[in-house]
Amino acid sequence: MSDTFLKPTGHTDRIASLDFLRGIAILGILFINIENFAYPDSWSPYKFGFDESIDRSTRFWVYFLTQGKFYNMFALLFGVGFYMFLERLEKKSLGLSAMDIYARRLLWLFIIGIAHAYLVWSGDVLYHYAICGLILFPFRSIRSRYLFVVIGLLVFLLLIPSYDKAVRYQTWQQEAISAGVVASDQRTDEENKRIERWEKKLQQLPPDKAYHEPPKATYWVGLQETYEHTSVHKGMLYYRGLLFRSLIAMLLGIIFYRSGIFSNYRNWKYYWPISILLLILALIINYDWYWHWSYDYFNPVTSVGRGLLHTFPKETLGIAYILLFNGLYQKFNLLRKTTGSISNIGRTALSNYIFQNIILGLIFYGYGFGQFNQWSRFELIGFVIAIWCVQIILTSLWLRNHEQGPLEKLWRRLTYSSFKPNQ
């Protein structure tokens, strides 16, 4: 095996803004991932865990500004990395060997993701990304204009369920109103069922403040619980609900990279107007969606237009974040020294992603300190900041003596371990 292939991409060949953006994504993901470790069901609107006003407000703002946004940032950047990796292999004139290397790289990412899912946290996305990477391969040589057509098709497929849901709720509401006009002693069983169905949908549930024992009382018990929850061994190799959304973000990443904005945002003539307009629009959509989800979830959305707008709140704001932070990083060159710590996180994104979840497991699970469901969401922000500090310090110390993160180095070595460039 040639040392050339084991050697990581040098500083001069790296696109600085991409490391910075990956660092932002990894640090931002922690806001939501910590809730998955800390609470029984962080997603359910009525399962607050804590019902104080500050907790509800914190929950709203955290979800409004972070939920799904940094995942989509990372998915978009994965698409960029996919394209850059193959582009660099192509420049080495490896022919079909480039496909072998790429496939092997994804295989090992899939294996690393599975190991992470079963041994650390069942919410892993790495194996999902690996499958998406295989699906992406045929799109590499397609022109950007046609990639937009593919994205449009995927968007349309995701809009259909939103349309159907809004129309269904409209129908339920109208049927309940019509049945309600009939005197109670004259209603048919079907009419009563229609009223009950709608009233049940409108029911506001009290916050669930019951204490729950920490999951994974011991590490062995944790492995058993994870085995029951994770479905890779059942053939579920990716998250069905995220597949199209992930592909949209990754394809956009390819288009953005081809346009050259990660090297020079001025390649877009109207970069800042586009970015600011998208940011404002995304914030409005997300505010409406998350306000409804947090405080008005028991009133189903019956407006088709509003339902369609609620289809892509996370994706629109995630893209807006990419454009905003990319432009700011390039525009204010003097800030690069102060953002170096974030870029270091981005250079070691794989290691830091898994390291975050190991720390969270040790804090909240039974085999660790068992702090599950013990802290309000406002207090969790302190944990987030503390973990950031630990990651930034350890990453900085590590990179003083190493060019890559430990898992990045392992991943690269596994990818090229059996590659013989002379054959």
C-alpha positions as CSV (number, residue, x, y, z in Angstrom):
1,M,0.0,0.0,0.0
2,S,1.4,3.4,-1.0
3,D,1.9,6.0,1.7
4,T,0.5,8.5,-0.8
5,F,-2.9,7.0,-0.4
6,L,-2.7,6.9,3.4
7,K,-1.7,10.5,3.7
8,P,-4.6,12.8,4.4
9,T,-5.5,15.8,2.3
10,G,-3.0,18.6,3.0
11,H,-3.9,22.0,4.4
12,T,-3.2,23.6,1.0
13,D,-5.7,21.3,-0.7
14,R,-8.5,21.6,1.8
15,I,-11.3,24.2,1.4
16,A,-11.2,26.1,4.7
17,S,-14.8,27.1,4.7
18,L,-15.9,23.4,4.5
19,D,-14.0,22.5,7.7
20,F,-15.6,25.4,9.4
21,L,-19.1,24.4,8.3
22,R,-18.6,20.8,9.4
23,G,-17.5,22.1,12.8
24,I,-20.7,24.2,13.1
25,A,-22.8,21.2,12.1
26,I,-21.1,18.8,14.6
27,L,-21.4,21.3,17.5
28,G,-25.0,22.2,16.6
29,I,-26.2,18.6,16.3
30,L,-25.5,18.3,20.1
31,F,-28.4,20.5,21.0
32,I,-30.9,17.9,19.8
33,N,-28.9,14.7,20.3
34,I,-28.5,15.5,24.0
35,E,-32.3,15.5,24.4
36,N,-32.5,12.0,22.9
37,F,-30.2,10.8,25.7
38,A,-31.7,12.9,28.5
39,Y,-35.5,12.3,28.1
40,P,-37.9,9.4,27.5
41,D,-39.5,10.9,24.4
42,S,-38.1,14.4,23.6
43,W,-40.0,14.7,20.3
44,S,-43.6,14.4,21.7
45,P,-44.9,17.9,22.3
46,Y,-46.7,17.0,25.5
47,K,-43.9,15.0,27.0
48,F,-42.0,18.0,28.4
49,G,-40.3,16.2,31.3
50,F,-40.4,19.6,33.0
51,D,-43.3,22.0,32.8
52,E,-41.8,25.3,33.9
53,S,-42.2,28.3,31.6
54,I,-38.5,28.6,31.0
55,D,-38.2,24.9,30.0
56,R,-41.1,25.2,27.5
57,S,-39.5,28.4,26.1
58,T,-36.1,26.8,25.9
59,R,-37.6,23.8,24.2
60,F,-39.3,26.0,21.6
61,W,-36.2,28.0,20.8
62,V,-33.9,25.1,20.7
63,Y,-36.1,23.2,18.3
64,F,-37.0,26.3,16.3
65,L,-33.3,27.1,15.6
66,T,-31.6,23.7,15.7
67,Q,-33.8,20.7,15.3
68,G,-32.9,19.0,12.0
69,K,-31.0,22.0,10.7
70,F,-27.5,20.8,11.5
71,Y,-28.4,17.3,10.3
72,N,-29.2,18.8,6.9
73,M,-26.1,20.9,7.0
74,F,-24.1,17.8,7.6
75,A,-26.0,15.9,4.8
76,L,-25.3,18.7,2.3
77,L,-21.6,18.7,3.3
78,F,-21.6,14.9,2.9
79,G,-22.7,15.4,-0.7
80,V,-19.8,17.9,-1.1
81,G,-17.3,15.4,0.4
82,F,-18.6,12.6,-1.8
83,Y,-18.1,14.7,-5.0
84,M,-14.6,16.0,-3.9
85,F,-13.4,12.5,-3.0
86,L,-14.3,11.1,-6.4
87,E,-12.9,14.2,-8.1
88,R,-9.5,13.7,-6.4
89,L,-9.5,10.0,-7.3
90,E,-10.2,10.9,-10.9
91,K,-7.2,13.3,-11.0
92,K,-5.0,10.4,-9.9
93,S,-6.1,8.5,-13.1
94,L,-7.1,5.4,-11.2
95,G,-9.8,4.3,-13.7
96,L,-12.1,1.7,-12.3
97,S,-10.0,1.4,-9.2
98,A,-11.5,4.8,-8.1
99,M,-14.9,3.1,-7.9
100,D,-13.5,0.3,-5.8
101,I,-11.9,2.7,-3.4
102,Y,-15.1,4.7,-3.2
103,A,-17.3,1.6,-2.6
104,R,-14.8,0.4,0.1
105,R,-14.9,3.8,1.8
106,L,-18.7,3.6,2.0
107,L,-18.6,0.0,3.2
108,W,-16.3,1.0,6.1
109,L,-18.5,4.0,6.9
110,F,-21.5,1.6,7.0
111,I,-19.6,-0.7,9.4
112,I,-18.5,2.1,11.6
113,G,-22.0,3.4,11.7
114,I,-23.4,0.0,12.6
115,A,-20.9,-0.4,15.4
116,H,-21.8,3.0,16.7
117,A,-25.5,2.2,16.5
118,Y,-25.3,-1.0,18.4
119,L,-22.5,-0.2,20.8
120,V,-23.1,3.4,21.6
121,W,-26.4,5.0,20.4
122,S,-29.2,3.6,18.3
123,G,-29.8,7.0,16.7
124,D,-26.7,6.8,14.5
125,V,-26.9,8.3,10.9
126,L,-23.6,7.1,9.5
127,Y,-24.8,3.9,8.0
128,H,-27.7,5.8,6.6
129,Y,-25.3,8.2,4.9
130,A,-23.3,5.2,3.5
131,I,-26.4,3.9,1.7
132,C,-27.2,7.4,0.4
133,G,-23.6,7.6,-0.8
134,L,-24.1,4.5,-3.0
135,I,-27.3,6.0,-4.4
136,L,-25.5,9.2,-5.2
137,F,-22.9,7.6,-7.4
138,P,-24.8,7.6,-10.7
139,F,-25.6,11.4,-10.2
140,R,-21.9,12.5,-10.1
141,S,-21.6,13.0,-13.8
142,I,-25.1,14.4,-14.4
143,R,-25.2,18.1,-15.2
144,S,-26.4,20.5,-12.5
145,R,-29.5,21.5,-14.4
146,Y,-30.7,17.9,-14.4
147,L,-29.8,17.5,-10.8
148,F,-32.3,20.3,-10.1
149,V,-34.9,18.2,-12.0
150,V,-34.1,15.2,-9.7
151,I,-34.4,17.4,-6.7
152,G,-37.7,18.8,-7.9
153,L,-39.0,15.2,-8.3
154,L,-38.0,14.3,-4.8
155,V,-39.5,17.5,-3.4
156,F,-42.8,16.7,-5.2
157,L,-42.9,13.2,-3.8
158,L,-42.5,14.6,-0.3
159,L,-45.2,17.2,-0.8
160,I,-47.8,14.6,-1.7
161,P,-48.1,13.2,1.9
162,S,-48.3,16.8,3.2
163,Y,-51.1,17.6,0.8
164,D,-52.9,14.3,1.6
165,K,-52.6,15.0,5.4
166,A,-54.0,18.5,5.2
167,V,-56.9,17.4,2.9
168,R,-57.6,14.5,5.3
169,Y,-57.8,16.8,8.3
170,Q,-60.0,19.1,6.3
171,T,-62.4,16.2,5.6
172,W,-62.4,15.1,9.2
173,Q,-63.2,18.6,10.4
174,Q,-66.0,19.1,7.9
175,E,-67.5,15.7,8.7
176,A,-67.4,16.4,12.4
177,I,-69.1,19.8,11.9
178,S,-71.7,18.3,9.7
179,A,-72.4,15.5,12.2
180,G,-72.5,18.1,15.0
181,V,-75.4,19.9,13.4
182,V,-77.5,16.8,13.8
183,A,-79.3,16.4,17.2
184,S,-77.4,14.0,19.5
185,D,-80.4,11.7,19.7
186,Q,-80.7,11.5,16.0
187,R,-77.1,10.8,15.0
188,T,-76.0,7.6,13.5
189,D,-73.1,5.6,14.9
190,E,-71.0,6.7,12.0
191,E,-71.7,10.4,12.7
192,N,-70.8,9.9,16.4
193,K,-67.6,8.2,15.3
194,R,-66.7,11.2,13.1
195,I,-67.3,13.6,16.0
196,E,-65.2,11.5,18.4
197,R,-62.4,11.1,15.9
198,W,-62.1,14.9,15.5
199,E,-62.5,15.6,19.3
200,K,-59.8,13.1,20.0
201,K,-57.5,14.9,17.5
202,L,-58.2,18.2,19.3
203,Q,-57.5,16.8,22.7
204,Q,-54.7,18.6,24.6
205,L,-52.7,16.1,26.6
206,P,-51.1,17.1,30.0
207,P,-47.3,17.3,30.2
208,D,-45.8,14.0,31.2
209,K,-43.7,14.7,34.3
210,A,-43.4,11.2,35.5
211,Y,-40.0,10.0,36.5
212,H,-38.5,7.3,34.3
213,E,-35.6,5.1,35.2
214,P,-32.5,5.6,33.2
215,P,-32.2,3.2,30.2
216,K,-29.3,0.9,29.9
217,A,-28.9,0.1,33.6
218,T,-25.7,-1.8,32.7
219,Y,-23.7,-1.8,29.5
220,W,-24.8,-5.4,28.8
221,V,-28.5,-4.4,29.3
222,G,-27.8,-1.5,27.1
223,L,-26.6,-3.7,24.3
224,Q,-29.8,-5.8,24.6
225,E,-32.0,-2.6,24.5
226,T,-30.2,-1.3,21.5
227,Y,-30.5,-4.6,19.7
228,E,-34.3,-4.4,20.1
229,H,-34.4,-0.8,18.9
230,T,-31.9,-0.8,16.0
231,S,-33.2,-2.6,12.9
232,V,-30.2,-3.0,10.7
233,H,-30.1,-6.7,11.5
234,K,-33.7,-6.8,10.3
235,G,-32.7,-5.4,6.9
236,M,-33.5,-1.8,7.6
237,L,-30.3,-0.4,6.2
238,Y,-31.4,3.3,6.1
239,Y,-34.1,5.6,7.6
240,R,-37.0,5.5,5.2
241,G,-38.4,8.8,6.4
242,L,-35.0,10.5,5.8
243,L,-33.9,9.0,2.5
244,F,-35.4,11.5,0.1
245,R,-34.6,14.4,2.4
246,S,-31.0,13.3,2.7
247,L,-30.6,12.9,-1.0
248,I,-32.0,16.3,-1.7
249,A,-29.5,17.9,0.7
250,M,-26.6,15.9,-0.8
251,L,-27.5,16.7,-4.4
252,L,-27.7,20.4,-3.4
253,G,-24.2,20.0,-1.9
254,I,-22.9,18.8,-5.3
255,I,-24.5,21.7,-7.1
256,F,-23.2,24.2,-4.6
257,Y,-19.7,22.8,-4.8
258,R,-19.7,22.8,-8.6
259,S,-20.7,26.5,-8.5
260,G,-17.5,27.2,-6.5
261,I,-19.1,29.1,-3.6
262,F,-17.2,27.2,-1.0
263,S,-14.0,28.6,-2.4
264,N,-15.3,32.0,-3.3
265,Y,-18.9,33.0,-2.5
266,R,-18.7,35.8,-5.0
267,N,-19.2,33.2,-7.7
268,W,-22.9,33.8,-7.1
269,K,-23.6,37.3,-8.3
270,Y,-26.4,37.8,-5.8
271,Y,-25.1,35.6,-3.1
272,W,-26.1,37.8,-0.1
273,P,-29.6,38.8,-1.3
274,I,-30.3,35.1,-2.0
275,S,-28.8,34.0,1.4
276,I,-30.6,36.7,3.4
277,L,-34.0,36.2,1.6
278,L,-33.8,32.4,2.1
279,L,-32.8,32.9,5.8
280,I,-35.8,35.2,6.4
281,L,-38.2,32.9,4.6
282,A,-36.8,29.8,6.5
283,L,-37.1,31.5,9.9
284,I,-40.7,32.5,9.2
285,I,-41.6,28.9,8.1
286,N,-39.8,27.4,11.0
287,Y,-41.3,29.8,13.5
288,D,-44.8,29.0,12.3
289,W,-44.1,25.2,12.3
290,Y,-42.4,24.9,15.7
291,W,-44.8,27.3,17.4
292,H,-47.7,25.1,16.2
293,W,-45.8,21.9,17.1
294,S,-44.9,23.2,20.6
295,Y,-48.0,25.0,21.7
296,D,-50.8,24.3,19.3
297,Y,-50.1,20.7,18.3
298,F,-53.7,19.7,19.2
299,N,-55.1,21.9,16.4
300,P,-54.4,20.0,13.2
301,V,-53.3,22.0,10.2
302,T,-56.3,22.0,7.8
303,S,-54.9,24.6,5.4
304,V,-53.3,22.9,2.3
305,G,-51.0,25.9,1.8
306,R,-49.7,25.9,5.3
307,G,-49.3,22.1,5.3
308,L,-47.2,22.3,2.2
309,L,-45.0,25.1,3.8
310,H,-44.5,22.8,6.8
311,T,-43.0,20.1,4.6
312,F,-39.4,21.4,4.5
313,P,-38.8,23.7,7.5
314,K,-35.6,22.0,8.6
315,E,-34.2,21.7,5.1
316,T,-34.8,25.4,4.2
317,L,-33.1,26.7,7.4
318,G,-30.3,24.2,7.2
319,I,-29.5,25.4,3.6
320,A,-29.8,29.0,4.8
321,Y,-27.3,28.3,7.6
322,I,-24.8,26.8,5.1
323,L,-25.0,29.9,2.9
324,L,-24.9,32.3,5.9
325,F,-21.9,30.8,7.7
326,N,-20.0,30.1,4.4
327,G,-20.3,33.8,3.4
328,L,-19.5,35.2,6.8
329,Y,-16.4,32.9,7.1
330,Q,-15.1,34.0,3.7
331,K,-16.0,37.7,4.0
332,F,-14.5,38.4,7.4
333,N,-11.0,37.0,7.0
334,L,-9.8,38.4,10.3
335,L,-12.2,36.1,12.1
336,R,-10.5,33.0,10.8
337,K,-8.0,32.9,13.7
338,T,-10.9,32.9,16.2
339,T,-12.8,30.2,14.3
340,G,-9.9,27.8,14.1
341,S,-11.2,25.8,17.0
342,I,-14.4,25.2,15.1
343,S,-12.6,24.3,11.9
344,N,-10.6,21.7,13.9
345,I,-13.9,20.1,15.0
346,G,-14.8,20.0,11.3
347,R,-11.5,18.3,10.3
348,T,-12.2,15.6,12.9
349,A,-16.0,15.5,12.4
350,L,-16.3,11.7,12.5
351,S,-14.3,11.3,15.7
352,N,-16.1,14.2,17.4
353,Y,-19.6,13.0,16.4
354,I,-19.0,9.6,18.0
355,F,-17.1,11.1,20.9
356,Q,-20.1,13.4,21.7
357,N,-22.4,10.4,21.9
358,I,-20.0,8.4,24.1
359,I,-20.0,11.3,26.5
360,L,-23.8,11.6,26.5
361,G,-24.2,7.9,27.2
362,L,-21.8,8.2,30.2
363,I,-23.7,11.2,31.6
364,F,-27.3,10.0,31.2
365,Y,-27.5,6.2,30.9
366,G,-27.6,3.9,33.8
367,Y,-24.2,2.4,33.2
368,G,-22.8,5.9,33.6
369,F,-23.9,8.7,35.9
370,G,-27.6,8.0,35.4
371,Q,-28.7,11.6,35.0
372,F,-31.6,10.6,32.7
373,N,-34.6,12.9,33.1
374,Q,-33.0,14.8,35.9
375,W,-32.3,18.1,34.2
376,S,-34.5,20.7,32.6
377,R,-33.9,21.8,29.0
378,F,-32.5,25.1,30.1
379,E,-30.0,23.3,32.3
380,L,-29.0,21.0,29.4
381,I,-27.6,24.1,27.6
382,G,-24.9,24.1,30.3
383,F,-24.1,20.5,29.4
384,V,-23.9,21.4,25.7
385,I,-21.4,24.2,26.3
386,A,-19.3,22.1,28.7
387,I,-19.1,19.3,26.1
388,W,-18.2,21.8,23.4
389,C,-15.3,23.0,25.6
390,V,-14.1,19.5,26.2
391,Q,-14.2,18.7,22.5
392,I,-12.5,21.9,21.4
393,I,-9.6,21.4,23.9
394,L,-9.1,17.7,23.2
395,T,-9.3,18.2,19.4
396,S,-6.8,21.1,19.6
397,L,-4.4,19.0,21.6
398,W,-4.8,15.9,19.3
399,L,-4.1,17.9,16.1
400,R,-0.9,19.3,17.5
401,N,0.6,15.9,16.9
402,H,-1.7,14.3,14.3
403,E,-3.0,15.4,10.9
404,Q,-6.3,13.6,11.3
405,G,-8.7,12.5,14.0
406,P,-8.3,9.0,15.3
407,L,-11.4,7.6,13.5
408,E,-10.6,9.5,10.3
409,K,-7.2,7.9,10.3
410,L,-8.7,4.4,10.9
411,W,-11.3,4.9,8.2
412,R,-8.7,6.0,5.7
413,R,-6.4,3.1,6.6
414,L,-9.3,0.5,6.3
415,T,-10.3,2.0,2.9
416,Y,-6.8,1.6,1.4
417,S,-5.6,-1.4,3.4
418,S,-6.0,-3.8,0.5
419,F,-5.6,-1.4,-2.4
420,K,-2.7,-2.0,-4.8
421,P,-2.3,1.0,-7.2
422,N,0.0,-1.0,-9.5
423,Q,-2.7,-3.6,-10.3
